[in-house]
Amino acid sequence: VREMALLAKEYLYHARLHQGVIPGGDARSSLLAVVSALRYLERLEKLDFDIFHESLRDVENVESLNGRLWRLGSMFYLWRAWLTGVF
């Protein structure tokens, strides 16, 4: 899991470096999924790549405060990426 997550993160950061050459519109909006992927990979790295850690599943629970904060943060990052074109 560690190797795959680090490789994915490396590819996403490489894409981040070259996002300036992507034209606006639909092409740029297709990169919004990268925002969520980067947030998940960073969270996974903080948990030492333990995919079964309880707090990873807790963000899916809308009833918990942690899940609500995760969704709020995700919406902020997506909004910022949409507005500025930077993910």
C-alpha angles and dihedrals in degrees: 000000000000095000094046094047093048091048092050091048091050092052092048092051089049089053088048091057091054099042092105092072094054112101119238127256122044095356093058094042089057087068093063089092088064090067092062093042093053092048091050093048092049091050091048090051091052088055091052092253094295102154091187096056112132096232092059090061093040093071089065090059107090090190094065124079091232091055092049093049091048091053092046091051091047092052090050093051092046091049091049092048091049093047099043101026089232120117 
